Amino acid sequence: MGQLAHTKADDPAPPRAYWNPYLAGVALGLVLLGALVVFGRGLGASGALARFTALASHAVAPHWVTANAHLGGYFAPDAHWWDDWLVFEVVGVALGGLAAAITARRLVVGVDKGERITNRTRLLFAAVGGIIVGFGARLAQGCTSGQALTGGATMALGSWAFMFSVFGGAYALAWFVRRLWT
């Protein structure tokens, strides 16, 4: 994520080192195993995103949402937008990441970018990329974390093909956008 933005010279507590990536991978694998054993489902995020979208849309246009074939199901008389454990998983991931950043003294508010790009352009690229990925995840009925982690762990051939395609596409695209980061 670039250089650490820790600029206070008088701060007595320097940031802690990052986790060992192999240890973090083992920890993530154990979390995935626990989710599969306890809940019978793997990890993912796009299902929770759909539910949060339904909730936000319902606050703005409740009649449209309840009439919508996809989003309206979250507001049926016997359903709730929060009745899927993925909602709590995503909230837990956000709170856990915040707690980790605070305890490691690495919580910094800012825009991570290269020198040749403005904050506004970086945020615009991030928003456009997020919208494209979110649309693709709903179109595919799952997100990359579900494909890579859960599908890969269950040795699903489609998940492995997808992840090789993601990494291949990222390496191919990196040449075109590298100037924005270096």
N, C-alpha and C positions, 0 to 999 in steps of 0.2 A: 504494500500500500504506500510505497514511497517513503520518504523520510518522516520520522516522528516529529510532530509539531509541538515540541516541548520547549517553550521559549523563556520561561521564567527562570532567571539565573539564581534567584534567591529561594526557590522552592527546595526545601530540604529533602524531599522524597522523590528520587528519580524514578522513572517508569521501570517496571519489572520486565524481564525478558519474555519473549513469546514462548508459548508451549512448544515442546518438541513436536514436529509434525507427525512423527510415527506414533507417539503417545496419544496425540489428539485423534489420529485415525483409529487407533484401538478403542479409545473411549467412545467415538462415534459408532463404531461397530457394535460395542456393547449396548449402547442406547438403542440402536436398531434391533438387535437381538431381543432386548427387553420389550420393545414395542411389539415385535412379532409374537413373542410368547404371551405377554399380558393382554394385549388388545386384539391379537390376530390380524393386525394390519401393520404395514411399514410406515416409513416417514414420508412426508410430503407437505406441500404448502398451498397448492392451488385450490384445493377444496375449501380451505378456510378463507382464501381470498374471495372466492365466489360468494361465500356467506357474508363476509364483510361488505362486499359490493351490494349485495341484496339489502343489507341493513341500511347502508348509506342511501341507496336509491329509494328505499321505502320511506325514509325521513323526508325526502324531497318530493317524491311523486308516488304516494302509497297506492292510488288506484291503478296506475300503470303497472306497478310491480306485482300487485295481486292478480292482475289480468295477464301478466307475462307467463308463458308456459314454463319457462325455466326458473326464473326468480320467484315466481308466485308460490312455488312449492315449499319454499322456506317459511311462508307465512300462512300455510294451511292451518285449520283449527287444531289439528293434532300434532303440529310440527313447530319447531322453534329454530331460529337461525343459528343458535349455539348448540344444537343437539348432536354435534359431531365432535369427537375428541380432537380432530385436527385444529379446531378453533383454539382450544386450550394449549395444544402443542405450539402453535405459532405465537400466542401470547407468552408462553413460557420461554420460547427461543428469544423473543425480543427482551423480556425481563432478564433472562440469563445472560444475554450479550451485554446488556447495560450493567449488570452487576459485575461481570468479568472485567469490563472496561474500567469501572470505578475502582475495583479492588486492585487491578494491575496499574492503576494511575495512568491510564492511557486514554481517558475520555477527553476528546478534543472536538469542539464544534468547528467545522470548516468544510471546505470543498477540496477534495483530493484531485489534483489535476497536474498536467504538465505545464511548462512555462509558456508554451506557444498558444494556449487556449484561454479564453476568458471564463470566469465563473459562470456567466450567463450561458455561454455556449456549452460548457460542460454539463450544466444542469439540464439544458434542452436535450442534449444527446442522451443523458441518463433517462429522462422522461420518455423520449421516443423509444429508446431501447426497452424500457420497462413495459411500455404499452404493447410493443411488438411481442415480447416474451410472454406477457400475460395473455394476449390474444391467442398466441400459439399454444400455450398451456391449456387453455379452455378448449381450443379446437381439438387438441390431442387427448383431451380428458385426463390430463395429468401434467405435472411439472418435471423439470429436470432432476430435482432431488428425489422425487418418487421413482423416476426412471433409473437414475444412476445408483442410488442407494438400495432401494427396495428391489427393483428389477434386477440389478446386478447381483445382489446378494442371493436372489433366488435363481440365478443363472439363466434368466430369460434372454434368449438370443436377440430378440428385438431391442432390449435395453442395451445390450453390449454394442449392437450395430449403431444404435442412436448415439451412444456416448463417443464411439470412434468417429462418427460423423460430426458431432459437436466439436471435438478437439481438432479434427482435420479442418473444419470450417474456420475455427478460431485462428489456427496457425496461418491459413491462407489469407484471412482478412487482416491479420496483424501487420503485414507489410504495408498495407494502405493507410492504416491509422497510427502507425508508430511515431510519426512526426508530431502528433498531438501530445505525446507523452515524453518525448526526449528533448 
